[in-house]
Amino acid sequence: MQLTSKLLVAAAKVISGYTVRWKDSTPDTCQRIYFANHTSHLDGLVLWAGLPNHVRQLTRPVAAKDYWEKGWLRRHVASAFNALLIDRREVKVHQSPVDLMIREMDDKYSLIIFPEGSRNTKEEMNKFKSGLYYLAKKRPDLELVPVYLDNMNRILPRGEVLPVPLLSNITIGAPIWLEHGESKQQFLSRAREAIIKLRDDEE
Amino acid sequence: MLLKILSPFVFGFLEQTRDFILPFDEPTAWLIAAVMVLLIIGSFIGKLLERSSEERFNSAIVRSFNQRIRSWWLMCAILIAGLVIGKTGTVVLFGLIAFWALREFITMTPTRRGDHRALFWVLVVFTPLQFVLVGIHDDHQLFKVILPLLAALFVPTRIALANDEKRYLERSAKILIGILICVYALSFAPALLYLDIKTFVDGSEELWNDNNNKEKGLLFFFVLITQLNDVLQFGWGKLIGRNVIADRINTSRTLEGVIGAAASSALLGALFSWVTPFAFWQAAVIAVVISICGFAGGITMSAIKRDRGVKDFGTLIQGHAGILDRIDSLCFAAPVFYFVIEIFFT
């Protein structure tokens, strides 16, 4: 398993040639939610691989169960990067994705989530789903860290199987928190703006 | 019988070992030593400049000087490592450089979703293929013809099949230019190692690189002249530059810089001619040709970068110096240098 995860990190580096930029934040093992824009199946893997080793070991990407449980290879890969698989189709009472995430995080793990829900093919990011808000509400101690992944949609766009090994950027910004009295809509659009700002600063 | 089967392997092994123990012929070893000494002196001067007072020297220039020295160290180390491993090692090395350069190039130029499969072929299949062909060096010399044909015929077809007509011609052209400059042109540099070079002594022909290692010196000579020429052009331009050649493309490329660099490259070429099959005057003329090609590479890449609105490929992806910035002159000079040698010295 250790070997697979080392191989995964190497593969992610070769395929996406990422550079990591920590902007107004530093790597830390405190509990965080990294939330990023989502355009490619590689997103979770690349962001996870881009974290420093000691942080990576305590960070779990949240991924779709229906995709990652298909076939031996995907299952093996998902367990190598310690993915937290969420069933998108069947959301049960007391078993909502947010509850599951909080339970699995415990007081140890950080998570990588993609609040757009599914991979985006348009220029602009989709509206955020509300999971991020409920996570912030139930665990106000978590640092919510915005991440902008650049160029991933060109490396492995939606609907393609083979990646084109171009270069990409991972920009990790300053954490945000749920403000007192902030509504769900306000918070979600502020979180989305945080990623957009990282993108605009880059250009 | 067994002996018959084994003997080529044994001989091959012995040949490899000899190459390993004696990776360079003597003149090349001296040239490499000289470059090392110069780099050590350069690093030393860089350190001194860094420590001396800020007012006397422009700190930005000092920093870029030190950066350049560092990247030369790296380049020198990589090149020597490749040459020590042998011809195949050098070909693989240049293949990796070409791959990275094309990657930078395509990352910088916007492509559309419909180009994905064409780009996959280009980066993952054609680029390695070209260097495999260089390494095989078959009788038909396929590496000279296959890639331009694939770029001109296969790429537009693949993009057309993706069923997206928007800016079709422009998209095909971008990929085509990328392949030709970053991969095809650069592949002529390691191809130098496979030429049987002849010299004429007293009216009779003689094979120059009979001991297998002299051509490594020739490749080193070529890389050295292109790199020094880059700096000379910059230096002469700063010193006496008046007439900017194309101010909308690059304001630091001046006529004086180009002429000064060509003249001093000619001197350097003649000075280093002892690692090459050339006579003094031939080395000087060839160095001038390299110098002009290097200028062409620099100005072309400037135009592409200006078009895309980036200053250099290094700032595109923070944290590593852009490879394309360093090898643009190499790309343009390599095929010309190769054909000059093939036409006049084989």
Interface residues (C-beta under 8 A of the other chain):
Chain A: G17 T19 R21 N151 R154 P157 E160 L162 P163 V164 P165 L166 L167 N169
Chain B: R103 E104 I106 T107 T111 R113 H116 R117 L119 F120 L123 V124 L316 I317 Q318 G319 H320
